[in-house]
Amino acid sequence: MASPGALLPLPLQVRVQSASTGRGAVGVKVRWEIAEGVGAGVDPPTSLTDSTGLAVTRLTLGPGLGGYRVVARILAAQLPPVEIRADAILVPELTLVPGGPLLAGDTVRLEGRSFSPNPEQNVVTFSGIRGHVLLSSPTQLQVEVPPCLPPRGVDLKVQVGFLSTTTASLQVEGGTTTLELAPGEDLILDPNQWPVCVHLPSEPGSSYLLVPHSTGAVGGAAYGTSVVGLTTDGVSPALGPGPSDAPPVRVGGEAALPGLGSGLDAQQRWELRVRLLEREILDGPGARSRPPRDLLPTSPSKGTPHVPQLGETRKFKVLNRKREFDNVTAVLRFVAPHTLVYVDERAPEGGFSDTDLASLAGEFENTIHPVVTGSFGKESDLDGNDGVVILLTPTVNELTETGADGYVGGFFFGLDLMPGMNGSNGGEVFYALVPDPSGRFGPALSRSLLLAIVPAVLAHEFAHMVHYNQRMLVGRAEHQDALWLSEAMAQMAEDLVGEAFEQRGATQKALQYRQGNWSRARRFLEEPSQVSVLASLPPGTLAERGAGWLLLKQLSGHDGLLAALARSTRTGVDGLTYVVGKEWGDLIPDWAGSLYLDGLGVPVRSGLRVPGVNLREALSRDGAFPLDPPVAGGASFSRGGSLWSSAADYLIINPPASGGIALSVSGPGGRPPDPGMGLQFLVVRLR
């Protein structure tokens, strides 16, 4: 709702997504048409969906009062249109407010003009905390005063849409309802349910954690929020900078995204290209040439499998950085029950020795393979050799571009598990670097460096290989899993292998597997409100990957979690919630709370801890934990900003010496939060 002739402050948006995978459809043309209302206009009249599937336009209302209706149509598909309604209204006015003091929780009558007859369209705020509108007409409102308010003067105003009355002063006295929590106890609240606020009492030394969080399941969306704290001081000073400024609901286009793609190193960028290429092959026209899914073998389909012998050669197709295939001839240099190590004939001299290959293969054979298969399930054996091929080839060295951050250590390509497809090797293959001290094929790389970095990459990619088998071949799923969840699972493989080495006392070896996850998690916790765990915007960021690992780590206490996720044919949020047996709106608050509370020493319930790790010990650097919330509560404050889908913000609240503090979390300016945001807030007493 806005004035006649005004440009609506927020854009109109529709999201186009795949019905089967839930992923946003990119590059779809959407036409916007004015279906009702004279003189209105949209700009642009047609728009393309961005990488999240969002198409956006702006609406300018016509000169007349009343309703305006916009229709969004997808030009290339016979789908029903989406209708969006806006209203041109007069600016509301307050003409009469109660003259005497009110009790918190009282019902008051306000008189004025241009109110909405629909109670839900009138937002009445008391210094930023929303009251409950019980009844409304164009000239009267009956409003319940928030029961959390402390004794103080408040600024009263009425908002209808984007228009607001001037403020009126009002005095509130006693009657405050106070939240009583013992140290370690918590409460999760929904700002859409009355009451929309809580009052924390003044007790010497008391302290609380406040965690506003989104439970929205659409990646790539950002929503406006506001947090208000009112004490008896009667003023509302700003706390300071809140979360990074962003539109209340994200305007489409990758340029609007903070840090898009920032921080991904060469390995992660290449791996993303491979995962997206797999999806392109599975979802594209070329998939029609594949055998029907019920004919895809999980073991050799005919004949006696060939048993490879040391010293024999084999030809491979290896994906290169041009998305073409190198023809590679390699020699079998090491054989173990689950491991076949081949070395490309083009590998430079001075490469891995037989002892090096035995060490690399032994690490896979004795630790990576049993840990990953024990947690995720078995890999396939399409070529009948009972082993995973580790192919060491300079083609992988060539994947690291000049000046890149880090190295492409290796990869698994799901095409190899699509027998008969062009470029498929018809079996389980992992591709990895070769030592190249002179830099003939790329950056100069020593034997010792590769022996340190390749195993963790192998654990990560082997989890992708097992996941592909369990989901696509055994489960016969039509589509691969959501990228964010697939990556989080592979990162859990690194974590579990690191844990296995830690249990053996091999601390330095454990660190090689764990330090990547810890580094990404630290990046995420530096500004968690601006990172969506759903990570639906390729190429994503290191912080998003840190969030994904932390989510699965917090849920890892569920027996058989990773194996169930690996074999699930559901996708993303749907798959995770089904396996865990909880709604997304129940998972997110516990996860968000655990990120600050784990290792803090507060006696919280188990859902607010992270099993198998002390986050504060693991993620602190130089004694500093990366999640360091601002402290408020000694005086009134307001904090505005944004939250991304399934992201959280953090505040420490230390109530004042007397009178307590009222806390409210809402949409911008005290308005109800956007429904797609799924806004909640967690309150935990720390002491």
Disulfide bonds with the S-S distance in Angstrom:
Cys148-Cys197 2.00
